[in-house]
Amino acid sequence: MHLSECYRLLGVPRNATLDDIKVAYRRLARKYHPDVNQNDPMATDKFRLVQEAYKMLKDSDKEDLSKELFAKHKADVARSQSSPPPPPAYSKPAAPHPKIKIEVKQVNNQVDPINSDPELKLKLDMLRRVQDLLKQKKYIVAIAVVEGMSERFPTSPEVMHWKAVTYHRHASELILAGKLREAEIYLNKSLNTDPKNRELSFEVKRDLERVQNLKKG
C-alpha cells in the first residue's frame, strides 16, 4: 500500500499531523471494528485496511522525524566547526518580523473515506462477490474473479488473502472428488500466494500431506 493510498484511506490530507492521523484512525477503527459489525462480512477486511494504513503513516512519520533530527545535528556540527564572521562596522536596526499566518487544519469526521473512494469500494465489492461465490461453491468463477483482482490490486494483502483462500477451497473440493493431482496444484498455489498466513498455511500443508497419503494408498 502506497502512502498516498494510506492518506486517502484515513480521509486526511497529505500535510496532516500525527495527531490528525490518530484521530481519523480511532474514529474509523471504532466504526469498522468486527465486534460492532457482526452482520457485515467485510468488516474485518475494512478494519485491517485501516490498521495497515495507520501503521504505515505512523512509521513514515517516525522516519521523517529521524531524518530531520539527523540533518539538524549535522548542521549544528558544521556551524560549530566554522569560525564566526567578523561583526559589521555598522548595522542597521533590525526590521520588524513579518506576521506569520497560521493555517488551522480541520479533519472532516463526516466523510467515510472507504465508501467515498471508488477504488477501495470496488475492491471491497469484488471481495464480497468472491465470498458469495465461495458460499455457493462456484470455485472456478471465484478463481477467475480473484485472479483478475490480483492484477488490478497486486499489492493488496486482502486480495492475496482471499486469492489463497479461494485456491484452498477449490483444492478441498477436488480432494473430495478424487482429483488429487489437480488438488495438489491448487494447494501449492494457495501456499505460495499467502505464505505469511500461518493459520492458512497450516491447513494447506495438512491437506498436502493428506493428498500424498491418498496417492500412496
N, C-alpha and C positions, 0 to 999 in steps of 0.2 A: 504494500500500500504506500503510495507516494504521500509526501507531506501535504500537498495541495488537496488531496482527497481527504486527509485527516481533518483539515480545517473545515472543508465543506461538510463533512460528516457530522462534526460537532456544531456546525452552524455559527462559527466565529470567523472574523476577518483575519487576514494574514498577519496584521500588526497587533493581534490580541495578546494581552499579557497572560502570564501563567495563571493568575487569579481568574481572569475571564474564562480560560480554558477549563479550570477546575469547576467553576460554577456551571458551565454548559455540560460538562461530563456528569456531574452529580444529578442534574435535572434529567438528563437522558437515561442515566443508569436506573434511576427510580422509575421512569416511565416504561422502560423496556425490560425490567427485571422479570425473569421467568416466573417468579413466585406470584406476581400480580398480573401475569398474562397467561394463565394456565390454559385458556381457550385459544391462544394464538400459537400455532406450531412453529412460527418463525421467530418467536420472541427470543429464544436462545441465540439464534444467529444475529439478530439485531443487537442484543446485549453484548455479544462477543465483538462485533464490529466497533461498537462504541468504546469498549475496553481497549481494543488494539489501537484505535486512533488516539486515545488519551495517552497511552503508554509511549507511542512514537513521538507525540508532541512534547511530552514531559522530558523524554530522553534527549530530544533535539534541543530543548531549552537549556538543559544542563551542559550539553556540548558547546552551545553558543556562549554560555557564561564562562566556561573554562577557557575558550579561545580569547574572550575579551580580557579576562584576568591575566592571561599569559602575555598578551600584547601590551597591556598596561605595565606589567612588570618589566618587560623588555625595554619599553620607552623610558621608564624610571631609571633603569641601569644605564642606558645611553646618556641620559641627561646628567647623571651623577659623575660620569667619566669625562664629560666635556667641560672645559673651563668657561665660566660665566662671561658674557660680553661686557666690555667697559661701559660704565654709565654715561649717558649722553650729557654734553655740557649744559644743554638747556632742554627741558622737556615741557611740552605744552600741557595744560591741565587736561586731565582725562575727560573724555566725552562721556556724557551720561549713557548708561547701558540701555539698549532698546528694550522695550517691553516684549516679553515672550508670551505668545499666545498658547495657552494650554488647551489641547484637544481632549475632550472627555468622550471616551468610547462607551457605547451602550450595547449591551447584549440583549437581543430580542428573544425573550423567553417564550414568545407566542408561536414562533416558527418551528415546524417539525422538519429538521434537516433531512431525515431519512426519507420521509414521504414526499418531500418537495424536490428531491434530487432525482431526475429522470433515470440516470444510470443505476443508482442504488435501488430505486423502486423496481426497475426492470430486472435487476439481478435477484432481488427477493421474490418477485412474482414468478420468475423462472424456477427458482429453488422450490417454491411452493408447488409448482406444477410437477417437478421431479418427485417430490414426496407423495403427491396424489397418484402418480403413475406407479410408484413402488407399492402403494397400498392396493392398487388394482392388479398388481403383478404383471404390469406391462413393461418388462425389463428392457427389451430391445429398444422401445421408444424412449424410455428413460435414459438409456445409454446415449442415444443419438442427441437428446436434448442437453445432457450434461457435458458431453464432449464438445458440442457447439459452444456452450457457455465457457468452457476452459480456454477456447480460442479467443473469446472476447474478453474474458477476465483471467488472464494467465497467472496473475499473482495473488488471486483471491483465495485465502485459506478456507473460506466457507465452500467455495466451488470445488476445491480439491478434496475437501472432506466428503461432500456428497457424491463426488465422482467415485471415490474409493468405496463408499458405502454401496453405491449402485452396482459396481463391479462385483462386490462381495455377495449382495443379494442374488444377483443373476447366477453366480457360481454355485450358491447353495441350492438353487432350483435345478441346476444342471447335475449336481451330485445326486439329488433325489431321482432324476430321470435316468441316471446311469451313464451320463455323458461325461466321463471322468477326464478325458483329455481336454475338452473344452473348458471344463470347470477349473482345471489346473491353470490354464492360460489366464482366465479372468481373476483367479485368486492372486496370481503373481502381478497382474495389472493393479489390483487393489493395493497390494503391499507396496508397490513402487510409487503409487500415486500419493499416498499419505503416510509415509513411514514413521513420522513423529507421533502419530496417534497410537499410543501404547495399547489402549483397550481394543481398538480395531485390529491392530497388528497381532495381538494375542489370539483373537478369534480366527483370523485368516491363517496364521501358522498352524493352529489346531486343525483347521479344515484341510490344509495341505497334507498334514500327517495322515488324516483320515482318508484322503484320496490315495496316498501312497499305499496304505494298508489294504484298501479295496482293490487296488491294482494287483497286489501280491496275492490276494485271496482269489 
